[in-house]
Each structure stands twice: as C-alpha cells, then as structure tokens.
Amino acid sequence: MNLANPVTKQLLTLVALMALLLLTFFLAHLDFGFLNVAISVAIALIKALLIGLFFMNLWQSDGINRIFAMAGAFMLFILLTLTLSDFLTRSWLEMPGYFPSTQLIAQ
C-alpha cells in the first residue's frame, strides 16, 4: 500500500474517522460516570486533529497556514475558557418573592 498517494491518505483518514464515530456511538451507551465527558472530548479532539491534518492538508502546508489554524484553535480555547469561567463563577441564588408553585391554584 502506497501511503504517498493522496487518495489513500484520504481514505485511511475517512476510515479512521468512521471508526472513531462508531466508538463514540458505542461509548455513549456505556456509563463511565464522570469520565463520560472526558472520553467524549478526547475522541472529538482526535477527530478534529485528523480533519485538520489530513483533510485540510495542514500536515503538508507551509507555515502560514499552520499559524492561522493554531490561532483559530487558540481563539476557540479563549472563548470556551471565558464562557466556562463566567458560568462556573456565578452564584445561583433564588429569586426573591413568593412563588406559589407548590400550592394547587385550582381545586
């Protein structure tokens, strides 16, 4: 098998992505507790790396394309970090006032 052929690389990448898709599907039906999210994110990162390196040809591209791809990934990391920092640092207080949600309104 000649891996220098671009079509062979694309097909092998496609097969790897389909295998990771099946792995994601089957692991979604298993309960790993708090590790479910970590495993899913790890598989998603591997799929994104395969897409970036082989489908977007970043593996063989010049430096400027790699720099812009890394800058985009870095900006995504910053946006996700800021979103999570906002979400995780909020204090979830109850609304003041009386809400008759526990009483029956119409009897």
FIPADREN-839837 format. One line per 10 residues: number of its first residue (from 1); their letters; for each residue y, x, z of N, C-alpha, C, O. Coordinates in steps of 0.02 Angstrom, whole numbers, m for minus. Example, Ala and Ser with C-alpha at 12.3 -4.5 7.8 and 13.67 -1.06 7.14 Angstrom:
<rs>
1	AS	m284 660 390 m225 615 390 m165 660 390 m166 712 423; m112 642 354 m53 684 357 2 645 394 57 670 402
</rs>
This chain:
<rs>
1	MNLANPVTKQ	m59 43 0 0 0 0 62 45 0 68 89 42; 105 34 m47 165 74 m53 223 40 m16 247 m13 m38; 244 69 40 298 39 79 367 55 50 418 30 75; 370 97 m1 434 113 m33 457 55 m78 515 51 m95; 411 11 m96 428 m46 m137 469 m96 m95 446 m116 m42; 528 m116 m119 570 m162 m80 537 m230 m69 546 m262 m18; 498 m253 m118 465 m318 m111 413 m315 m56 405 m363 m19; 377 m259 m51 327 m252 1 360 m252 70 333 m282 117; 417 m219 77 453 m220 140 475 m290 158 470 m311 216; 500 m326 109 523 m394 121 466 m439 142 473 m480 187
11	LLTLVALMAL	409 m432 109 351 m474 126 323 m457 194 304 m502 232; 320 m392 211 296 m373 277 344 m397 332 322 m418 385; 409 m395 318 458 m421 366 450 m497 373 454 m523 428; 438 m531 318 427 m603 321 365 m620 361 365 m667 401; 312 m583 351 250 m594 389 262 m582 464 238 m619 506; 299 m529 479 314 m514 550 356 m569 581 346 m588 638; 405 m595 543 447 m649 569 406 m713 579 417 m749 627; 360 m727 534 318 m786 542 272 m779 602 259 m827 638; 246 m718 612 204 m706 671 244 m715 735 219 m743 784; 306 m690 736 348 m700 795 366 m772 805 374 m795 862
21	LLLTFFLAHL	374 m809 750 387 m881 755 328 m917 787 337 m959 831; 268 m901 765 209 m931 795 201 m911 868 182 m952 910; 216 m848 884 214 m826 953 264 m865 996 248 m884 1052; 324 m875 970 374 m915 1006 350 m986 1017 359 m1014 1071; 319 m1015 966 295 m1084 972 241 m1090 1024 242 m1136 1066; 193 m1044 1023 138 m1048 1071 160 m1030 1142 136 m1060 1190; 206 m983 1149 230 m966 1215 275 m1020 1245 283 m1023 1306; 303 m1062 1203 345 m1117 1228 303 m1168 1266 330 m1206 1307; 239 m1171 1251 196 m1220 1284 162 m1192 1347 125 m1227 1381; 175 m1129 1362 147 m1098 1422 202 m1093 1475 261 m1086 1458
31	DFGFLNVAIS	182 m1095 1538 231 m1091 1592 227 m1022 1624 178 m1004 1657; 280 m982 1614 285 m917 1644 336 m916 1701 355 m862 1725; 359 m974 1721 408 m977 1774 476 m953 1751 502 m974 1699; 505 m907 1790 572 m882 1774 570 m833 1715 623 m815 1690; 512 m812 1693 508 m766 1637 511 m800 1569 514 m765 1518; 510 m866 1566 513 m901 1502 574 m882 1462 569 m868 1402; 631 m882 1494 694 m866 1459 694 m793 1436 715 m778 1380; 672 m748 1479 672 m677 1461 626 m663 1402 644 m624 1358; 568 m693 1401 521 m683 1345 550 m712 1281 546 m681 1228; 580 m771 1285 609 m802 1226 667 m761 1198 673 m753 1137
41	VAIALIKALL	709 m736 1241 766 m695 1219 741 m629 1189 769 m605 1140; 690 m600 1218 663 m537 1191 634 m548 1121 646 m507 1076; 598 m603 1111 572 m618 1044 629 m631 995 626 m610 938; 680 m667 1017 737 m681 974 774 m617 955 797 m610 898; 780 m570 1001 812 m507 985 772 m466 935 800 m434 891; 706 m468 942 663 m432 894 671 m463 824 675 m428 774; 673 m530 822 681 m563 757 749 m547 726 754 m535 666; 802 m546 767 868 m530 742 872 m458 718 904 m443 668; 838 m413 753 836 m343 732 799 m335 665 822 m297 622; 744 m370 657 707 m367 593 750 m394 536 751 m365 482
51	IGLFFMNLWQ	784 m449 548 826 m478 496 883 m431 478 898 m420 419; 915 m403 529 970 m357 516 949 m294 480 983 m272 434; 894 m265 502 874 m201 472 845 m208 402 860 m166 359; 804 m259 390 769 m262 327 795 m314 278 802 m299 219; 811 m375 301 838 m424 254 910 m410 236 931 m423 180; 949 m383 284 1019 m366 270 1026 m294 247 1082 m271 235; 971 m258 242 969 m188 218 1012 m141 258 1041 m94 230; 1018 m152 323 1056 m106 364 1019 m41 376 1049 10 394; 954 m42 366 913 18 375 932 72 325 930 132 340; 950 51 264 964 98 211 1038 99 191 1056 132 143
61	SDGINRIFAM	1080 62 226 1150 58 206 1190 117 233 1166 156 274; 1252 122 209 1294 176 233 1323 160 301 1310 106 329; 1362 205 328 1385 199 397 1432 142 410 1431 113 464; 1474 124 362 1525 72 375 1493 4 385 1516 m36 426; 1439 m11 348 1405 m75 358 1372 m78 426 1373 m130 459; 1343 m23 447 1312 m21 514 1364 m28 569 1352 m61 619; 1422 2 559 1475 m3 609 1499 m75 615 1508 m99 671; 1508 m109 559 1531 m178 562 1477 m224 591 1493 m273 625; 1414 m211 577 1360 m250 607 1357 m240 682 1348 m288 720; 1366 m178 705 1367 m165 776 1428 m195 809 1425 m218 866
71	AGAFMLFILL	1485 m195 774 1546 m226 801 1537 m301 809 1560 m330 858; 1504 m332 761 1490 m404 767 1444 m420 825 1455 m468 861; 1392 m379 833 1346 m389 890 1382 m377 956 1369 m412 1005; 1426 m327 958 1464 m314 1019 1511 m371 1036 1518 m390 1094; 1544 m400 986 1588 m457 998 1548 m517 1022 1571 m554 1065; 1489 m528 994 1447 m582 1018 1428 m571 1091 1427 m618 1130; 1412 m508 1109 1396 m492 1178 1455 m506 1224 1446 m533 1279; 1515 m488 1203 1575 m500 1243 1586 m575 1252 1600 m598 1308; 1579 m614 1199 1589 m687 1204 1537 m719 1250 1555 m762 1290; 1475 m699 1244 1423 m727 1288 1434 m706 1360 1423 m746 1406
81	TLTLSDFLTR	1456 m644 1371 1470 m621 1439 1527 m659 1470 1523 m680 1528; 1580 m670 1433 1637 m708 1460 1619 m780 1473 1640 m810 1523; 1579 m810 1429 1557 m879 1439 1514 m885 1502 1524 m930 1542; 1466 m839 1509 1423 m841 1568 1461 m826 1632 1447 m855 1685; 1509 m780 1629 1548 m765 1690 1590 m825 1710 1599 m837 1770; 1616 m863 1662 1653 m923 1679 1606 m976 1709 1623 m1008 1758; 1549 m984 1679 1502 m1035 1702 1473 m1019 1771 1467 m1063 1813; 1455 m957 1782 1422 m938 1845 1470 m931 1904 1447 m932 1961; 1535 m924 1892 1581 m916 1947 1617 m981 1966 1661 m980 2009; 1601 m1035 1934 1633 m1099 1953 1602 m1126 2016 1542 m1118 2029
91	SWLEMPGYFP	1644 m1157 2056 1617 m1191 2114 1608 m1264 2096 1656 m1298 2075; 1549 m1288 2105 1533 m1356 2085 1544 m1402 2145 1499 m1413 2185; 1605 m1430 2150 1624 m1475 2204 1616 m1547 2181 1622 m1563 2122; 1604 m1589 2230 1601 m1660 2214 1671 m1686 2204 1719 m1660 2233; 1677 m1738 2164 1741 m1769 2153 1762 m1808 2215 1721 m1843 2245; 1825 m1802 2235 1846 m1841 2293 1852 m1915 2274 1867 m1932 2217; 1841 m1956 2323 1846 m2028 2311 1781 m2063 2327 1732 m2032 2347; 1783 m2127 2317 1725 m2169 2332 1693 m2192 2267 1726 m2222 2225; 1628 m2178 2260 1592 m2199 2201 1533 m2242 2223 1486 m2216 2253; 1535 m2305 2208 1481 m2350 2233 1419 m2347 2189 1391 m2399 2171
101	STQLIAQ	1397 m2288 2172 1339 m2282 2128 1274 m2297 2165 1223 m2313 2133; 1274 m2292 2231 1212 m2304 2268 1205 m2376 2290 1151 m2396 2313; 1256 m2415 2282 1253 m2485 2302 1240 m2529 2241 1259 m2511 2185; 1210 m2584 2252 1200 m2632 2198 1264 m2671 2189 1291 m2699 2236; 1288 m2674 2127 1351 m2708 2114 1338 m2783 2105 1371 m2825 2135; 1290 m2800 2064 1274 m2871 2052 1206 m2886 2083 1157 m2852 2070; 1206 m2938 2125 1142 m2955 2157 1115 m3019 2132 1062 m3041 2153
</rs>
